[in-house]
């Protein structure tokens, strides 16, 4: 059991203000594949520098693209991810029933479901606490997906 003298917890709660921030970020159009977007997200979130600690949640508002965290150093990782996912969910497979939007649409939905539509990353001292070799990827699973919208939600204590 913790012992906290006096009103320490009450005093501490006023040391830092809690803040919520939510905004929609628009990503530039990219070709099919995996793209490192950490820098593009951060460029649109100057408010991140105000957060002493907290969480950053990024949610992509599309069903044929995904967000994931992976290695940011070797571009071969991005190529290998795309190659492997093309094997798992190939374009135009005969067993797909959903075909209205082209041969790359149903596999894009499968890939987006496998990888997910969001990532949550801790914030510390005004920056994302990604590991040394980690970056945020956009998985663009359509041949012509267009620009993508990502809702960024930041919550935490501000300086």
N, C-alpha and C positions, 0 to 999 in steps of 0.2 A: 504494500500500500504506500502511496506517495504522501508525504507530508509537505504541505505548502503553507509557509508562515503568513499570517495576516491576510491582506487582500491582494496578494501577489498576482493571482490569475486575473482578477478584475483590472488591476493596473496594467498588466501585460496586454490585455485585449484592446487597450486604447493606444498602445505604442505604434501599431500599424493599422491602417485602414484597409478594410476588405473592399475589393472592387470586382465588378463583372464588366466584361466588354465583349460585344459580339458584332462582327461585321462580315460581309460577304466579299471574298477575294475572287477576282477573275483571273484565271490562268490563260496564257496565250495558247493558241492552237498548236498542237504538236502531232507528229505522225504516230502511227501505231508503234507501241513499244513501251519501255519503262524509261522515265525521265526524272532526273534529280531536280526537285522543285523547292528545296529548302530555302535557297536564296530568294527565289521569287516570292515565296510566302512571307519571309522576313521583311523584304522590301516594302510590302504592303501593310506591315504591322509595326510601325515605329512605337506604338504604345507599349509594346512588350518590355521596353527598357524601364518602364515605371514599376514593374512587378518584382518585388523582392523574392517571393516564392509563390508557387501556385501550380496550376495545370493549364495547358493549352490543348484544346480539343479541335481537331480539324475534320470536317465532314464534307464529303463530295456529294453534290446534289444530282447525281447521275447514276443510271443503272448499268451503264456499259463502260465504266471506268472505275478505278479503285485507288486507294491510298495504302501505302505500306512503308515500313521503315526497314532499310537494309544497308548494305555496304555502299559507301559513297566514294571509294577510292578507285576501284578497278571497273571500267565500263564493261568489261566482259561479263560481270555479274548481271547487268541489265540485259545483255544479249542472251545469256543463258536462261534467265527467267522467261523471257519472251519465247525462246525456242521450246522450253519445256512445257509451257502452258499451251502452245500451239499443238503439241502432241496430245496433251490431256483433253483439250477441247478444240478439235480441228474445225476450220471453216467448212460450211456446207455439208456436214455429216448427214448421211441418209436418214438417220433416226430422229433428227430434229423435226418437230411439228411446227414450231414458231419460225416462220420463214419470211414474214411480210416485209421486213426491213433489210433484207439482203443476207448473203451467206455468212457475213462476219458478225451479225447481230446476236444470235443465240449464243455462240461461243463467248461473245463479250459479256453477256449476262452471267454465264457460268463462271468466267474468270473473276468478274467483279464480286460474285457471291463467295468464291473461294478466298479471295484476298481481303475483302471487306471495304466498307465505305468510310471508315474513320480511323484515326490514330489519336492517341492521347499521350502527351509528352510533358514531363515535369518542367517547371520554370524555376530557375534560381539566379538571383542577382541580375535580372534583366535579360536573361538569355535562355534558350531552350537547352535542357540538359541531355542532349544527345551524346552518345558515346563517340570516341575519337573517330571511328570508322563508320558512323551511322549518318544517314541522311533520309529525308522524306522523299518518297517516290510517288509520282503519278503513274499508274498503270493505264495507259490509253489502249483500250482493247478493240477499238473500231479503226477501220482504215481511214475514215474521215470523220473523226469525232467532234471537231470544232472546239471552240473555247469551252473551258470547264469552270464551274463555280464551286468554290469551297467556302463553307461557313466556318469561320474561326471564332471560337469562344474561349476567352481567357478569364480565369478566376483566381484570385489570390490576394495576398497582402501586397500593398504598394508602398513605395518609399515615401 
